[in-house]
């Protein structure tokens, strides 16, 4: 029985949670209004929430909304939020995922009150099931899964009572205890709630409470050959932890009557004998009747949030793991360079409603850009290098220039950037036959080198195949900073990296994993896998100014004129830099779609 964090006092807010609290008087969604009314009426004197993921995979961006909502509301109303692992399905769950979930929640900026597991309460669930049998509202069924489905009926036809539904209390108790003892094979018997097989709500047609599953559990080992179903374990876990508002997504709306039925029939508040041993074992347990409230999921275009499909991408090596920067897992987004503040900004702007909708991916990208524009220092990098030689400077010329780290925030300070006669510029910043409106470098044309002065292209050097390998230019020495000609106007400014001082760097250029807005929509005759974007990952050999190459892992920069990039959290080293593109400077997809 885990008691981690059992001695922690109510949540100490991180900077993120404190910021949530400062906005408490601004956010007016329907959930917060319910909470305000509950507090004003005296129904509750403290707010208790929880985030209850199943540890059968890593969290994805859809979970970010639930995390921000549950932890954010707890902070706003000076309450607390538990992290509870719903580990009722052994075989699909793994301690690796537990650690990943904890890491992701903390990365988003939140800390839990208690860390709990549904398996902490297995004895309570079992004793509560005994109570339900004794009260005549649960029975052991011998129907197999196929027959149970047939007896259940359909949305338009009522179900039929199982032939085992009227077993006596004594027989049900005996059979259930023998299930617990491991006497029966997997699937041979099921404990079901006795509710109403004619109910219009399919969830109320005698749902399963326990199934036989002889498989080891990561926390309890081989102690249990039976495991509780989610609908049963989830609501009782909420009640045991004194959760006041159980926030979940809209697909659980039809489950709410069953949630309330289990909570009312077990009645933990008035039956301390079911849970007193938890307190004796060190758990802070104050059972209460929770209220389930549903809200819409976070659905993004160009994305999938099915754990099964995310796992398929990993298992079939279609991506490079759960933390592949193309994945919309929180681990993947983190490695891509997305920021917790940017994700929280998205959640705040979307708000909370009961209306399901699909949010365009560009809205997420714009939130990330907005955060990075304010927080990312600037550096210069060249991803597709073309040599530029300034012929009117000495061959050994080199000097040090001083650049601002952030043009909008002096507090970022300055840095030194080496400059020499030979430079790298972006190949796309030169056009031998320039298109209309091209304001960068061209034959006999002029352009301003960022922080240096104006250069004119005098000559192109080509290889045997006709490819341009070098530009030979002259620098207008009077146009250098501090000289009278520095104010001379030219239409274009380009960035550069000193060829002598630049650091060769691997840059992974990432984009959206799917090339259609709704990859799950197979109306075009293609499977979702066929919609994977082949251009979602490109690896290039780039040149960086030295101040960028020395970055710490996960340091984010704006590479001027190129986008926002992050030093890879696993592979980056100062002697062998690796950067990932987080997002472009502007939305390139809207133009493509148009």
C-alpha positions in Angstrom: 0.0 0.0 0.0 1.6 3.2 -1.2 1.7 6.2 1.2 3.9 8.5 -0.9 3.3 12.1 0.0 1.0 11.1 2.9 2.6 13.7 5.1 2.5 16.6 2.5 0.4 19.5 3.5 -2.1 21.0 1.0 -0.6 21.9 -2.3 2.2 24.4 -2.4 1.6 26.2 -5.7 4.3 26.5 -8.3 4.7 29.7 -10.3 2.3 28.3 -12.8 -0.3 27.5 -10.2 0.1 30.9 -8.6 -0.5 32.5 -12.0 -3.7 30.5 -12.3 -4.8 31.8 -8.9 -4.2 35.4 -9.9 -6.7 34.9 -12.8 -9.3 33.3 -10.6 -11.5 36.4 -10.8 -11.3 36.4 -14.6 -12.2 32.9 -15.5 -16.0 32.4 -15.6 -16.6 29.0 -17.1 -19.5 26.9 -16.0 -17.4 24.6 -13.8 -15.9 27.5 -11.8 -19.4 29.0 -11.5 -20.6 25.7 -10.0 -17.7 25.7 -7.5 -18.3 29.3 -6.5 -22.0 28.5 -5.8 -21.0 25.4 -3.8 -18.7 27.4 -1.7 -21.1 30.3 -1.2 -23.9 27.9 -0.2 -21.7 26.2 2.3 -22.0 22.8 0.5 -18.2 22.7 0.5 -15.7 24.6 2.6 -12.7 23.3 0.6 -12.2 22.2 -3.0 -10.7 18.8 -3.7 -9.9 17.6 -7.2 -7.9 14.8 -8.8 -6.2 13.9 -12.1 -6.7 10.2 -12.6 -4.7 8.9 -15.7 -4.3 5.2 -16.5 -0.6 4.3 -16.6 -0.9 2.3 -19.9 1.0 4.9 -22.0 2.4 8.4 -21.9 0.2 11.5 -21.5 -0.7 13.4 -24.7 -1.8 17.0 -25.3 -5.5 16.1 -24.6 -4.4 15.3 -21.0 -2.9 18.8 -20.7 -6.4 20.3 -20.5 -7.5 17.9 -17.7 -4.2 18.6 -15.8 -4.5 22.4 -16.1 -8.2 22.3 -15.2 -7.9 20.0 -12.1 -4.7 21.5 -10.7 -5.6 25.0 -11.7 -9.0 25.0 -10.1 -7.6 23.5 -6.9 -5.1 26.3 -6.7 -7.6 29.1 -7.6 -9.9 28.0 -4.8 -7.1 27.3 -2.3 -7.8 23.6 -2.3 -5.7 20.6 -3.5 -5.5 18.1 -6.3 -4.4 14.5 -6.0 -2.6 12.6 -8.7 -4.2 9.2 -8.8 -3.1 6.4 -11.1 -6.0 4.3 -12.3 -4.1 1.0 -12.2 -7.1 -1.5 -12.4 -6.0 -3.1 -15.7 -2.8 -5.0 -15.1 -0.9 -6.3 -18.1 -1.3 -3.1 -20.0 0.2 -0.8 -17.3 3.9 -0.2 -16.5 5.8 1.6 -13.7 7.7 3.4 -16.6 4.4 5.1 -17.5 3.8 6.0 -13.8 7.1 7.8 -13.7 6.5 9.5 -17.0 3.1 10.8 -15.9 4.6 12.2 -12.7 7.4 13.9 -14.8 4.8 15.4 -17.2 2.6 16.8 -14.5 5.6 18.5 -12.9 6.9 19.8 -16.2 3.5 21.5 -16.8 4.1 23.3 -13.6 2.0 21.5 -11.0 2.5 19.5 -7.8 0.0 17.1 -6.4 -1.2 16.9 -2.8 -1.1 13.1 -2.6 0.1 10.5 -5.0 -2.5 7.7 -5.0 -3.2 4.5 -6.9 -6.5 2.8 -7.4 -4.7 -0.3 -6.2 -4.2 1.4 -2.8 -8.0 0.8 -2.3 -8.3 -2.8 -3.5 -9.4 -4.1 -0.1 -12.0 -1.3 0.2 -13.4 -2.1 -3.2 -13.6 -5.8 -2.3 -15.3 -5.2 1.0 -17.7 -2.7 -0.7 -18.6 -5.4 -3.2 -19.4 -7.8 -0.4 -21.7 -5.1 1.0 -23.5 -4.7 -2.4 -24.0 -8.5 -2.5 -25.4 -8.5 1.1 -27.7 -5.6 0.2 -29.1 -7.6 -2.7 -27.8 -5.3 -5.5 -25.0 -7.4 -6.9 -24.7 -10.9 -8.1 -22.2 -13.4 -9.6 -23.0 -14.1 -13.3 -21.8 -17.2 -15.2 -22.5 -15.8 -18.7 -19.4 -15.5 -20.9 -18.6 -12.2 -22.5 -20.3 -13.0 -25.8 -23.6 -14.0 -24.1 -23.4 -11.1 -21.8 -23.3 -8.8 -24.8 -26.3 -10.6 -26.4 -28.3 -10.3 -23.2 -27.5 -6.6 -22.9 -29.7 -5.6 -25.8 -29.1 -2.6 -28.0 -29.8 1.1 -28.0 -33.3 0.4 -29.4 -34.0 -2.9 -27.7 -34.0 -3.6 -23.9 -31.7 -6.1 -22.4 -32.7 -9.4 -20.8 -32.1 -10.6 -17.3 -29.3 -13.1 -16.9 -30.5 -16.6 -15.8 -28.1 -16.2 -12.9 -29.5 -12.8 -11.7 -31.7 -14.2 -8.9 -29.1 -16.2 -7.1 -29.4 -15.9 -3.3 -27.3 -13.6 -1.3 -25.6 -16.6 0.3 -24.7 -18.2 -3.0 -23.4 -14.9 -4.4 -21.2 -14.4 -1.4 -19.8 -17.9 -1.6 -19.1 -17.6 -5.3 -17.5 -14.1 -5.0 -15.3 -15.3 -2.2 -14.2 -18.2 -4.3 -13.5 -15.8 -7.2 -11.3 -13.9 -4.8 -9.6 -17.2 -3.7 -8.7 -17.9 -7.4 -10.9 -21.0 -7.8 -12.2 -20.1 -11.2 -10.6 -19.5 -14.6 -10.4 -16.2 -16.3 -13.8 -15.1 -17.7 -15.6 -17.9 -16.0 -17.6 -15.6 -13.7 -18.3 -11.9 -13.3 -19.7 -9.9 -10.4 -22.4 -7.5 -11.7 -24.5 -4.8 -10.3 -28.2 -5.5 -10.2 -29.8 -2.3 -11.6 -32.1 -2.4 -14.6 -31.7 -4.4 -17.8 -34.4 -2.3 -19.5 -32.8 1.0 -18.8 -32.4 3.4 -21.7 -28.9 4.0 -20.5 -26.8 1.0 -21.5 -24.4 1.7 -18.7 -27.1 0.9 -16.2 -27.9 -2.6 -17.6 -26.3 -4.6 -14.8 -22.7 -3.4 -15.4 -19.7 -5.6 -14.4 -18.1 -4.8 -11.1 -15.3 -7.4 -11.0 -13.8 -9.7 -13.5 -11.5 -12.7 -13.1 -8.0 -11.9 -14.4 -5.1 -14.0 -13.2 -2.3 -11.7 -14.0 0.3 -10.0 -11.7 -0.2 -6.4 -10.8 2.8 -4.0 -10.7 1.9 -2.9 -7.2 0.1 -5.8 -5.6 1.9 -8.7 -7.3 -0.2 -11.9 -7.3 -2.4 -11.0 -4.4 -5.5 -10.5 -6.5 -6.9 -12.9 -9.2 -9.9 -10.5 -9.6 -9.8 -6.8 -10.5 -12.5 -4.1 -10.3 -13.9 -2.4 -13.3 -13.1 1.3 -14.0 -16.7 2.6 -13.4 -16.7 1.0 -10.0 -13.2 1.8 -8.9 -13.1 5.3 -10.1 -16.1 6.7 -8.3 -15.2 5.0 -5.0 -11.7 6.3 -5.3 -13.1 9.8 -5.6 -15.3 9.2 -2.6 -12.5 7.8 -0.5 -10.3 10.8 -1.2 -13.0 13.3 -0.4 -13.0 14.7 -3.9 -15.6 17.4 -4.2 -15.7 17.9 -7.9 -14.8 15.0 -10.2 -14.0 16.6 -13.5 -14.1 14.4 -16.6 -14.6 14.6 -20.4 -18.0 14.4 -22.1 -17.8 10.8 -23.0 -18.4 10.0 -19.4 -21.7 11.9 -19.2 -23.7 8.8 -19.8 -21.7 7.1 -17.0 -22.7 9.7 -14.4 -25.9 7.8 -13.3 -23.8 4.8 -12.6 -21.1 6.9 -10.9 -23.8 8.2 -8.5 -25.4 4.8 -8.1 -22.2 3.2 -6.9 -21.4 6.1 -4.6 -24.9 6.0 -3.0 -25.2 2.2 -2.7 -21.8 1.7 -1.1 -22.2 4.9 1.0 -18.7 5.1 2.3 -19.5 8.2 4.4 -21.7 6.2 6.7 -19.7 2.9 6.6 -16.3 3.7 8.1 -15.7 0.0 8.7 -15.0 -0.3 4.9 -12.1 2.2 5.0 -10.9 2.7 8.6 -7.9 0.5 7.9 -6.7 3.1 5.4 -6.3 5.7 8.1 -4.6 3.2 10.3 -2.2 2.6 7.4 -1.3 6.3 7.1 -3.7 7.5 4.4 -5.5 10.8 4.8 -9.0 9.6 4.1 -12.1 11.7 4.6 -14.8 10.1 2.5 -17.4 12.4 0.9 -19.9 12.3 -1.9 -18.3 13.7 -5.1 -20.1 15.4 -7.9 -19.1 14.4 -11.5 -19.0 17.3 -14.0 -18.2 16.8 -17.7 -16.4 19.1 -20.1 -15.3 18.9 -23.7 -12.1 17.3 -24.7 -9.2 19.1 -26.3 -9.3 18.0 -29.9 -6.6 19.3 -32.3 -6.5 19.2 -36.1 -3.6 17.3 -37.7 -3.4 15.1 -34.6 -4.5 11.9 -33.0 -5.0 11.4 -29.3 -5.9 7.7 -29.3 -3.5 5.9 -26.9 -3.9 2.8 -29.0 -2.8 4.6 -32.2 0.0 6.5 -30.4 1.3 3.1 -29.2 1.0 1.7 -32.7 3.1 4.5 -34.1 5.8 3.6 -31.5 5.5 -0.2 -31.8 5.7 -0.2 -35.6 8.7 2.2 -35.6 6.8 4.9 -37.5 8.2 7.3 -35.0 11.3 7.3 -32.8 9.6 6.5 -29.5 7.1 8.1 -27.2 9.2 11.2 -26.9 9.6 11.7 -30.7 9.2 15.4 -31.3 6.6 14.7 -34.0 4.3 13.0 -31.4 1.7 15.0 -29.5 2.6 13.2 -26.3 3.7 15.7 -23.6 7.1 14.1 -23.7 7.3 14.6 -27.5 6.1 18.2 -27.2 8.6 18.9 -24.5 11.5 17.5 -26.6 10.2 19.5 -29.6 10.7 22.6 -27.5 7.1 23.4 -26.7 6.8 25.3 -23.4 4.6 24.6 -20.4 3.6 28.3 -20.4 2.6 28.0 -24.0 0.4 25.0 -23.4 -1.2 26.6 -20.3 -1.9 29.7 -22.5 -3.7 27.5 -25.0 -5.8 25.9 -22.3 -6.7 29.2 -20.9 -7.7 30.7 -24.2 -9.8 27.7 -25.2 -11.7 27.9 -21.9 -14.1 25.2 -20.6 -17.4 24.3 -22.2 -19.6 21.3 -23.0 -19.4 21.9 -26.8 -17.1 19.5 -28.6 -15.0 21.1 -31.3 -11.8 20.7 -33.2 -9.2 23.4 -32.5 -6.9 24.3 -35.4 -3.3 23.3 -34.8 -2.2 26.8 -35.7 -3.8 28.1 -32.5 -1.5 25.9 -30.5 1.5 26.9 -32.5 0.6 30.6 -32.1 0.5 30.2 -28.3 3.9 28.6 -28.3 5.2 31.4 -30.6 3.8 34.0 -28.3 5.5 32.6 -25.3 8.8 32.0 -27.1 8.8 35.4 -28.6 9.0 36.9 -25.1 11.2 34.3 -23.5 13.7 33.0 -26.1 17.0 34.7 -26.6 18.1 35.4 -30.2 20.9 33.6 -32.1 22.1 33.3 -35.7 22.2 30.0 -37.5 22.3 28.9 -41.2 20.5 25.7 -42.1 21.2 25.6 -45.8 24.7 27.2 -46.1 26.1 29.1 -49.1 29.6 30.6 -48.8 29.9 34.4 -49.1 33.4 35.9 -49.3 34.0 39.6 -48.7 36.8 40.3 -51.1 37.7 43.8 -49.9 38.6 42.5 -46.4 42.0 40.9 -45.6 42.1 37.1 -45.7 42.9 37.0 -42.0 40.3 39.6 -41.0 38.2 38.9 -37.9 36.5 41.0 -35.3 34.0 40.7 -32.5 30.6 42.4 -32.8 28.1 42.9 -30.0 24.5 41.8 -30.5 21.5 42.2 -28.3 20.1 38.9 -27.0 16.5 40.1 -27.3 15.4 43.1 -29.4 12.4 43.7 -27.1 13.9 43.2 -23.7 17.1 44.8 -22.6 17.3 42.6 -19.5 18.5 39.7 -21.7 21.7 41.6 -22.1 24.2 41.2 -25.0 26.5 38.7 -26.5 29.7 38.7 -28.6 29.5 37.4 -32.2 32.6 36.7 -34.2 32.8 38.1 -37.7 35.3 37.2 -40.5 35.9 37.6 -44.2 34.2 34.3 -45.1 30.6 33.8 -44.0 27.8 31.3 -44.4 24.4 32.7 -45.5 21.1 30.9 -46.3 21.1 29.6 -49.8 17.5 30.9 -50.3 18.8 34.5 -49.5 20.4 34.6 -53.0 18.7 34.3 -56.3 20.6 34.2 -59.6 17.3 35.1 -61.4 15.3 36.8 -58.7 11.5 36.6 -58.7 9.4 39.7 -58.5 9.6 41.4 -55.1 12.8 39.6 -54.1 14.7 41.9 -51.7 17.6 39.8 -50.8 20.9 39.2 -52.5 21.2 38.9 -56.3 23.9 39.5 -59.0 25.0 43.1 -58.8 22.5 43.6 -56.0 23.0 44.9 -52.5 21.7 43.6 -49.1 22.5 44.5 -45.5 24.4 41.9 -43.5 22.8 41.9 -40.1 25.0 44.1 -37.7 27.8 44.5 -40.3 26.9 46.7 -43.2 25.9 46.6 -46.9 27.4 44.1 -49.3 27.2 44.0 -53.1 27.4 40.7 -55.0 30.1 41.0 -57.7 30.6 37.4 -58.8 29.2 33.9 -58.5 31.4 30.8 -58.4 29.9 27.6 -59.8 30.9 23.9 -59.8 31.1 21.7 -62.9 27.4 21.0 -62.7 26.5 24.6 -62.7 25.6 24.8 -59.0 26.5 28.0 -57.2 29.2 27.2 -54.5 30.3 30.7 -53.5 29.4 34.4 -53.8 32.1 37.0 -53.9 31.0 40.4 -52.6 32.4 43.7 -51.5 31.5 45.4 -48.3 30.6 49.1 -48.3 33.0 50.1 -45.5 31.2 53.4 -45.1 28.0 51.5 -44.3 29.3 50.0 -41.1 27.7 50.8 -37.8 28.7 54.3 -36.5 29.8 55.6 -39.9 27.9 58.1 -42.0 26.9 55.5 -44.6 25.2 53.3 -42.0 21.9 55.0 -42.7 21.9 54.3 -46.4 18.8 52.4 -47.3 18.6 49.0 -48.9 15.5 46.8 -48.9 16.8 43.6 -47.5 18.7 42.4 -44.4 20.0 38.8 -44.1 21.7 37.0 -41.3 25.0 35.1 -41.4 27.5 32.9 -39.5 31.3 33.3 -39.6 32.7 30.4 -41.5 35.8 30.5 -39.4 34.0 30.5 -36.1 30.7 28.8 -36.8 30.0 25.4 -35.2 28.7 22.5 -37.3 25.5 21.4 -35.9 22.8 18.7 -36.5 19.4 20.4 -36.8 16.2 18.3 -36.9 13.6 20.2 -38.7 10.2 19.0 -37.4 6.7 19.7 -38.7 3.2 18.3 -38.1 3.1 14.5 -38.1 0.0 14.3 -40.3 -0.6 16.2 -43.6 -4.4 16.3 -43.4 -6.5 18.1 -40.7 -8.5 14.9 -39.8 -6.2 11.9 -40.1 -8.8 9.6 -38.6 -11.2 10.4 -41.4 -10.8 7.6 -43.9 -13.4 8.8 -46.3 -10.7 9.3 -48.9 -10.1 5.5 -48.8 -6.8 5.9 -47.0 -6.0 4.7 -43.5 -4.8 7.1 -40.8 -1.2 5.8 -41.2 -1.2 6.8 -44.8 -1.7 10.4 -43.8 1.6 10.6 -42.0 3.5 13.6 -43.3 6.8 12.4 -45.0 8.2 15.9 -44.5 7.6 15.9 -40.8 11.2 15.3 -40.0 14.3 16.4 -41.9 17.9 16.4 -40.7 20.2 19.1 -41.9 23.8 20.0 -41.2 23.8 23.6 -40.1 26.2 26.3 -38.9 25.6 28.1 -35.6 27.3 31.1 -34.0 29.4 29.8 -31.0 27.0 31.3 -28.4 24.3 29.0 -29.5 26.3 25.8 -29.6 27.2 26.2 -25.9 23.5 25.9 -24.9 22.4 23.7 -22.1 20.0 20.9 -23.1 16.4 22.2 -23.4 17.6 25.8 -23.9 15.3 27.5 -26.4 16.4 30.1 -28.9 14.9 32.1 -31.8 17.2 31.5 -34.7 16.8 34.8 -36.4 14.6 34.7 -39.5 14.2 30.9 -39.3 12.1 30.0 -36.3 12.3 28.8 -32.7 14.6 25.9 -31.9 15.6 23.9 -28.8 18.8 22.1 -27.8 17.7 18.4 -27.7 17.2 17.3 -24.1 18.9 13.9 -24.7 21.3 14.2 -27.6 22.7 17.7 -27.4 26.3 18.3 -26.3 28.4 21.4 -26.6 31.0 19.5 -28.6 28.3 17.9 -30.8 25.2 20.2 -30.8 21.8 19.0 -31.7 18.8 21.3 -32.1 15.2 20.6 -32.9 12.9 23.1 -34.7 10.0 23.8 -32.4 7.9 26.0 -34.7 8.4 28.4 -37.6 8.3 32.2 -37.1 5.0 32.4 -38.9 2.2 29.9 -39.8 3.2 28.3 -43.1 0.3 25.9 -43.2 -2.5 28.4 -43.7 -0.9 29.6 -46.9 -0.5 26.0 -48.1 -4.1 25.2 -47.3 -5.2 28.3 -49.2 
